[in-house]
Amino acid sequence: MPLTVLSDGDVRALLHGLTKEDILDLQQSLADALHYYSTSTGDDANGCCSSYQPLRTALKRSDGQTTLFMPASSNDGLGVKIVTLSGPTAKKDDAASLSSFDGLSLSTQSTSSSTTAFDTPQDSIASSQSTTPKGSLTLLDKYGATRALVNAEEITAFRTALASTMLFKKRTNVHDVVVFGAGKQAYWHIRLALLLRGPEIHHLNIINRSFETAHNLIEKLYLPHKEPAVFPTINIPTAETTDLSRPKVQILTPGHTEYERLLKQTIRSSAVIFCTTPSLSPLFPASYLTNPEGRKKGRYIAAIGSYKPDMVELHPDILRQNVAPQHSHHHHRHARQGGAIIVDSLEACMKEAGEIIQAGLGGREIVEIGELLMLKRDAERRRQEAKGSDHELDNSGVELGQAKKAKGTNKEVDDAEKGLGEWLHRGNVIYKSVGLGLMDVVVGSGLVRLADERGFGTRVEEF
């Protein structure tokens, strides 16, 4: 069997050539794997079963860097990703502002600094250090023969965003999207969001320590193969020359004189929040979302940037409120709470996710995303059954539903499914991910297949 080698350039070229249909196919393969991870047992002999997925090993060095070893098994083979991440450090505030790309034309406002509590950037990875995991993914077939060697820098962010946008894809309202961070994770969350639901996204708000980094991200979205222009020059294609949707873009950085007011306003108006920073403290006060005004609107929040017990992007009070029991005597109209936080892996998040740990959540307050995802065959069957009726199924791609058949009368089962659907589509949903080796192996295998079909990478015969 030949060995396929994909360099960082090969991976980026392949990923930027993916169509919406490619994304949906890769997402469905990942959804099937996560479904089996959460629902299969050792007796099922399913390669994606959690029993076959060892927890990752972290090697912490004296220079603050952490190397992660992430072995995994899938139904198609085995694999291991080895990546090194920079350690967190505090960084002083830099000159910053709020600017708006109105139809991607830019107008700059104040650049003065401010000193209120949440005007200063949170401790995280310094911008002088790369937050991108550096390393490789090795894939083997079912018999242990090496199938591929893939640079892991881009694929790590891509597979994380692929999972985060499964729930995003099904949200009723995605008009206002907020992204914390401007690295690769932010880039791929934005790109996939625009590919999947672009015409419905009216406002894209990027909140980041460095204005220049956020500006470069916007340019790379539309011109991924060119070096970004030096601000204030902006080289972004017109609507007639790009297939990627062009919402109104605003960049907000902590040096703005009204940062606290604008941050609160931006968070309150959001329908979707992607948190993609390795922060050591909450990115915004809990009260923005926990008081009656903040709870009126349903939001989808994906927190994927923190990966250690001492890292948090969301204040623990936000998670505690989201799992609190619902009461019928509220004096205010609140969006539906699910009573649970959705995670990629219960075991991993209970040990590694700072938000989960610091909120003191237990296993009964957490549900794995795999338990909420339909297998491809079940989704296709549901679509056939629902033809000609009023339903919330898409024409293709990942669908949501209960993995296990609920007990009770038909009416009780229907009410339970309607309640679940109402929460996932319109309620307050928080998704927390620390990453799984299974995700790398499944998505990596899919990309290697596409690379072979489309002529990307290098082949080593008789390896």
ABEGO torsion letter per residue (X at the ends): XBBBBBBAAAAAAAAAABBAAAAAAAAAAAAAAAAAAAABBAAAGBAABAAABBBBBBBBBAAGBBBBBBBBBBAAEBBBBBBBBBBBBBBBBBBBBBBBBBGGBBBBBBABBBABAAABBBBBBBAABBABBBEBBBBBBAAGBBABBBBAAAAAAAAAAAAAAAAAAABABAABBBBBEABAAAAAAAAAAAAAAAAABABBBBBBABAAAAAAAAAAAABAABBBBBOABBBBBBAAABABBBBBBBBBBAABAAAAAAAAAAAAABABBBBABBBABBABBAAAAABAAAAABBBBBBBAABABAABBABBAAAAAAAABBBBAABABBBBBBAGBBBBABAAAAAAABAAAAAAGBBAAABBBAAAABBBAAAAAAAAAAABGBBBABBABEBBBEBABBBBEBAAAAAAAAAAAAAAAAABBBBBBBAEBAAAAAAAAAAAAAAAAAAGBEBBBBGX
